[in-house]
Amino acid sequence: MTVNKVMVIGAGQMGGGIAQVLATSGYEVYLHDLKEEFVDKGVAVIQKNLNRLVEKGKLTEENQRQIVEHIIPSTDLNNAAKVDLVIEAAVENMTIKQKLFKDLDVIAQEHTILATNTSSLPITEIAAVTGRPEKVIGMHFMNPVPVMQLIEIIRGLATSDEVYQTIEDLSKSLNKVPVEVNDFPGFVANRILLPMINEAIYTLYEGVATKESIDDVMKLGMNHPMGPLTLADFIGLDTCLYIMETLYEGFGDSKYRPCPLLRKYVKAGWLGKKSGRGFYSYE
């Protein structure tokens, strides 16, 4: 199966990054969101990222122009009828994703693969609302997408070998490293990473150490490039909470119980870097 045209749904940090790497590798990309202002903002961030690469001498101005020309702004979901692959990078919410996939199943051509960039939700459950579960697959990029090499590829219960192979080949064409993962809550990356972050929050909550000390221990003692509380702020505390709830609900194991302090911050609207305040202040 050949993929030439792709639609990315969600022009935020993840969706914009995915669109950028696809366009850089020569794919024609529809960058889709609900409002024109969201799409414009996503394209502006891509432009800014590319400008930085030109300034550093890692990209020519001609290449930059070609990449931007490959990105087509979209606010009409019916554009999904024009592509071979849809990558959904919308909000991490099962109800929203299932509604999207149900609509895409009607709009997209019969051969079109429907992929989700979900970081924790079951692929099989998303696929179940479509009439093409064999063509539904998880394609979990890491943030920031242009920099991080890994893509977790998650088969649903019905995902065909041909669809898996197509997505693996496409991932390699983006100069990424695809890793096959089975369909369990949190997959591999977030099943390991988020409980570590949650434990760091418990360590703060219980007064074991200050936030700076906790981050320093993990950076200087474990050689992590960023402390877990800083990382939580960058991921978004609402996203961290949602993933922990998905793990807790999916496994029914108390070790995945979200820390009360995490819930408290989310309820207060302290969501991390994107809201200006989380464990640290960004104002």
TIMAR-143258 format. One record per residue (C-alpha): residue number from 1; x, y, z. Coordinates in nm, 4 decimals, decimal comma, padded with zeros to 6 digits. Layout:
! residues N
 firo       px       py       pz
  NUM        X        Y        Z
...
***
This chain:
! residues 283
 firo       px       py       pz
    1  00,0000  00,0000  00,0000
    2  00,1424  00,3389 -00,1020
    3  00,0919  00,6553  00,1005
    4  00,1273  00,9881 -00,0814
    5 -00,1208  01,2191  00,0899
    6 -00,1811  01,2422  00,4631
    7 -00,4227  01,4324  00,6848
    8 -00,3112  01,5262  01,0362
    9 -00,6002  01,6105  01,2687
   10 -00,5042  01,8578  01,5399
   11 -00,2721  02,1516  01,4686
   12 -00,1318  02,1741  01,8218
   13  00,2146  02,0819  01,9430
   14  00,1936  01,7144  01,8436
   15 -00,0105  01,7526  01,5249
   16  00,2024  02,0412  01,4005
   17  00,5199  01,8430  01,4667
   18  00,3823  01,5386  01,2830
   19  00,2819  01,7566  00,9860
   20  00,6300  01,9100  00,9806
   21  00,8157  01,5775  00,9637
   22  00,5759  01,4430  00,6992
   23  00,6149  01,7548  00,4811
   24  00,9933  01,7463  00,5300
   25  00,9935  01,3901  00,3933
   26  00,7977  01,4973  00,0840
   27  00,4429  01,3944  00,1780
   28  00,1522  01,6228  00,0933
   29 -00,0134  01,7035  00,4265
   30 -00,3542  01,8436  00,5134
   31 -00,3145  02,0048  00,8571
   32 -00,6657  02,0016  00,9985
   33 -00,8292  02,1626  01,3012
   34 -01,1707  02,2926  01,4044
   35 -01,0934  02,6618  01,3516
   36 -00,8820  02,8528  01,1011
   37 -00,6999  03,0333  01,3834
   38 -00,5824  02,6983  01,5280
   39 -00,4479  02,5895  01,1879
   40 -00,2805  02,9276  01,1290
   41 -00,1126  02,9053  01,4690
   42  00,0081  02,5512  01,3910
   43  00,1527  02,6578  01,0539
   44  00,3203  02,9617  01,2178
   45  00,4954  02,7327  01,4702
   46  00,6173  02,5087  01,1858
   47  00,7489  02,8183  01,0029
   48  00,9282  02,9293  01,3187
   49  01,0872  02,5839  01,3621
   50  01,2023  02,5813  00,9992
   51  01,3389  02,9387  01,0253
   52  01,5509  02,8246  01,3183
   53  01,6921  02,5391  01,1082
   54  01,7735  02,7805  00,8231
   55  01,9509  03,0163  01,0667
   56  02,1593  02,7238  01,1954
   57  02,2500  02,6241  00,8394
   58  02,0723  02,2864  00,8714
   59  01,8153  02,3722  00,6023
   60  01,8292  02,5814  00,2848
   61  01,5692  02,8503  00,2158
   62  01,4648  02,6543 -00,0954
   63  01,4030  02,3404  00,1136
   64  01,2090  02,5464  00,3648
   65  00,9850  02,6814  00,0894
   66  00,9230  02,3289 -00,0467
   67  00,8311  02,1954  00,2994
   68  00,5798  02,4753  00,3597
   69  00,4285  02,4199  00,0126
   70  00,3565  02,0581  00,1115
   71  00,1315  02,1717  00,3998
   72 -00,2323  02,2444  00,3117
   73 -00,4433  02,4149  00,5830
   74 -00,7811  02,2465  00,6435
   75 -01,0931  02,3138  00,8496
   76 -01,3130  02,0780  00,6461
   77 -01,3010  01,7148  00,7628
   78 -01,4242  01,6087  00,4173
   79 -01,0656  01,6623  00,2968
   80 -01,0052  01,3191  00,4517
   81 -01,1580  01,1792  00,1309
   82 -00,8449  01,2958 -00,0569
   83 -00,5792  01,1144  00,1485
   84 -00,4283  00,7661  00,1934
   85 -00,3626  00,8030  00,5658
   86 -00,5205  01,0032  00,8476
   87 -00,3203  01,0598  01,1670
   88 -00,5403  01,1831  01,4499
   89 -00,3619  01,3968  01,7100
   90 -00,6632  01,5484  01,8858
   91 -00,7212  01,5781  02,2598
   92 -00,6593  01,2616  02,4677
   93 -01,0253  01,1747  02,5223
   94 -01,1909  00,8491  02,4169
   95 -01,5339  01,0002  02,3415
   96 -01,3843  01,2657  02,1121
   97 -01,1587  01,0150  01,9357
   98 -01,4396  00,7641  01,8773
   99 -01,6639  01,0367  01,7327
  100 -01,3823  01,1443  01,4983
  101 -01,3083  00,7896  01,3821
  102 -01,6771  00,7209  01,3215
  103 -01,6947  01,0320  01,0997
  104 -01,3660  00,9511  00,9243
  105 -01,4856  00,5992  00,8488
  106 -01,7730  00,7484  00,6473
  107 -01,5655  01,0191  00,4735
  108 -01,2371  00,8426  00,3929
  109 -01,1831  00,6193  00,0908
  110 -01,1972  00,2443  00,1409
  111 -00,8174  00,2008  00,1243
  112 -00,7394  00,4823  00,3708
  113 -00,5616  00,3895  00,6942
  114 -00,6860  00,5596  01,0117
  115 -00,4073  00,6072  01,2672
  116 -00,4236  00,7613  01,6135
  117 -00,1422  00,9342  01,7998
  118 -00,3012  00,8431  02,1343
  119 -00,0452  00,8009  02,4096
  120 -00,2489  00,5633  02,6259
  121 -00,6000  00,4786  02,4988
  122 -00,6852  00,1304  02,3617
  123 -00,6576  00,1088  01,9823
  124 -00,9068 -00,1797  01,9681
  125 -01,1714  00,0344  02,1391
  126 -01,1194  00,3204  01,8928
  127 -01,1252  00,0785  01,5960
  128 -01,4501 -00,0812  01,7157
  129 -01,6597  00,2212  01,6141
  130 -01,5447  00,1932  01,2502
  131 -01,6309 -00,0503  00,9732
  132 -01,2596 -00,0966  00,9008
  133 -01,0927 -00,2126  01,2259
  134 -00,8227 -00,3873  01,0196
  135 -00,7137 -00,0436  00,8910
  136 -00,6959  00,1253  01,2333
  137 -00,3574  00,1478  01,4068
  138 -00,1763  00,3385  01,6806
  139  00,1096  00,5645  01,5727
  140  00,2431  00,7260  01,8891
  141  00,5014  00,9962  01,8157
  142  00,7169  01,1417  02,0930
  143  00,7394  01,5108  02,1806
  144  00,9003  01,7199  02,0300
  145  00,8212  01,5258  01,7130
  146  01,0904  01,6733  01,4821
  147  01,3615  01,5810  01,7359
  148  01,2558  01,2497  01,8924
  149  01,3351  00,9344  01,6962
  150  01,0820  00,6879  01,8374
  151  00,7375  00,5984  01,7074
  152  00,5430  00,3367  01,9047
  153  00,3314  00,1412  01,6558
  154  00,0372 -00,0285  01,8235
  155 -00,1731 -00,2957  01,6581
  156 -00,5386 -00,3186  01,7494
  157 -00,6924 -00,6640  01,7801
  158 -00,7929 -00,6588  01,4114
  159 -00,5080 -00,4523  01,2557
  160 -00,3859 -00,6275  00,9402
  161 -00,0218 -00,7156  00,8692
  162 -00,0360 -00,5076  00,5501
  163 -00,1455 -00,1960  00,7415
  164  00,1219 -00,2527  01,0054
  165  00,3901 -00,2887  00,7369
  166  00,2723  00,0273  00,5604
  167  00,2979  00,2305  00,8810
  168  00,6358  00,0790  00,9708
  169  00,7728  00,1671  00,6243
  170  00,6279  00,5181  00,6448
  171  00,7852  00,5687  00,9888
  172  01,1252  00,4729  00,8507
  173  01,0761  00,7143  00,5591
  174  01,0448  00,9916  00,8215
  175  01,3873  00,8889  00,9615
  176  01,2154  00,7595  01,2736
  177  01,2633  00,4295  01,4554
  178  00,9366  00,2304  01,4706
  179  00,8883 -00,0067  01,7640
  180  00,6017 -00,2571  01,7703
  181  00,3961 -00,2537  02,0901
  182  00,0876 -00,4504  02,1917
  183 -00,2426 -00,2834  02,2800
  184 -00,2285 -00,2375  02,6587
  185 -00,3131  00,0806  02,8535
  186 -00,0241  00,3281  02,8285
  187  00,1599  00,0997  02,5810
  188  00,5303  00,0989  02,6869
  189  00,6413  00,4643  02,7023
  190  00,3683  00,6008  02,9272
  191  00,3208  00,2836  03,1305
  192  00,6785  00,3334  03,2547
  193  00,7162  00,7133  03,2380
  194  00,3901  00,8355  03,3955
  195  00,4058  00,6236  03,7152
  196  00,7580  00,7625  03,7649
  197  00,6236  01,1185  03,7296
  198  00,3298  01,0322  03,9589
  199  00,5730  00,8964  04,2213
  200  00,7765  01,2184  04,1984
  201  00,4544  01,4127  04,2670
  202  00,3825  01,1868  04,5689
  203  00,7379  01,2570  04,6909
  204  00,6616  01,6307  04,6780
  205  00,3111  01,5806  04,8267
  206  00,4512  01,3867  05,1242
  207  00,7180  01,6512  05,1922
  208  01,0142  01,4230  05,1253
  209  01,1927  01,6989  04,9307
  210  01,1338  02,0239  04,7427
  211  01,0438  02,0213  04,3734
  212  01,3920  02,1495  04,2845
  213  01,5592  01,8755  04,4903
  214  01,3445  01,5999  04,3355
  215  01,4302  01,7208  03,9844
  216  01,8010  01,7573  04,0719
  217  01,8190  01,4009  04,2085
  218  01,6811  01,2573  03,8841
  219  01,8930  01,4825  03,6601
  220  02,2237  01,4510  03,8444
  221  02,1800  01,1039  03,9926
  222  01,9984  00,9240  03,7100
  223  02,1288  01,1343  03,4195
  224  01,7774  01,2340  03,3082
  225  01,7919  01,5388  03,0792
  226  01,4942  01,6925  03,2624
  227  01,3525  01,6369  03,6108
  228  01,0156  01,4561  03,6390
  229  00,8255  01,7584  03,7749
  230  00,9587  01,9871  03,5006
  231  00,8724  01,7162  03,2480
  232  00,5186  01,6923  03,3901
  233  00,4794  02,0678  03,3395
  234  00,5920  02,0336  02,9773
  235  00,3609  01,7364  02,9082
  236  00,0664  01,9162  03,0738
  237 -00,0625  01,8158  03,4161
  238 -00,4112  01,7492  03,2754
  239 -00,2582  01,5052  03,0251
  240 -00,0556  01,3386  03,3027
  241 -00,3705  01,2985  03,5124
  242 -00,5705  01,1587  03,2197
  243 -00,3020  00,8990  03,1413
  244 -00,2729  00,7955  03,5074
  245 -00,6520  00,7574  03,5228
  246 -00,6399  00,5456  03,2048
  247 -00,3732  00,3212  03,3615
  248 -00,5618  00,3002  03,6942
  249 -00,8907  00,2170  03,5217
  250 -00,7299 -00,0210  03,2698
  251 -00,5332 -00,2302  03,5211
  252 -00,7320 -00,1743  03,8429
  253 -00,4030 -00,1663  04,0328
  254 -00,3532  00,0863  04,3157
  255  00,0061  00,1504  04,2063
  256 -00,1413  00,3614  03,9217
  257 -00,3589  00,5763  04,1517
  258 -00,3058  00,9438  04,0589
  259 -00,1547  01,1558  04,3363
  260 -00,4121  01,3864  04,5060
  261 -00,1742  01,6816  04,4511
  262 -00,1879  01,6216  04,0752
  263 -00,5697  01,6290  04,0870
  264 -00,5603  01,9459  04,2983
  265 -00,3355  02,1310  04,0518
  266 -00,5495  02,0305  03,7543
  267 -00,8681  02,1440  03,9306
  268 -00,6974  02,4768  04,0080
  269 -00,6156  02,5207  03,6384
  270 -00,2413  02,4836  03,7050
  271 -00,1705  02,2710  03,3981
  272  00,2006  02,3391  03,3553
  273  00,3847  02,5426  03,0953
  274  00,0809  02,5884  02,8672
  275 -00,1206  02,7629  03,1419
  276  00,1749  02,9596  03,2819
  277  00,1849  02,7663  03,6073
  278  00,2266  02,4077  03,7222
  279  00,4906  02,2845  03,9644
  280  00,6926  02,5815  03,8400
  281  00,5841  02,9285  03,7265
  282  00,6283  03,0244  03,3586
  283  00,4827  03,3763  03,3622
***
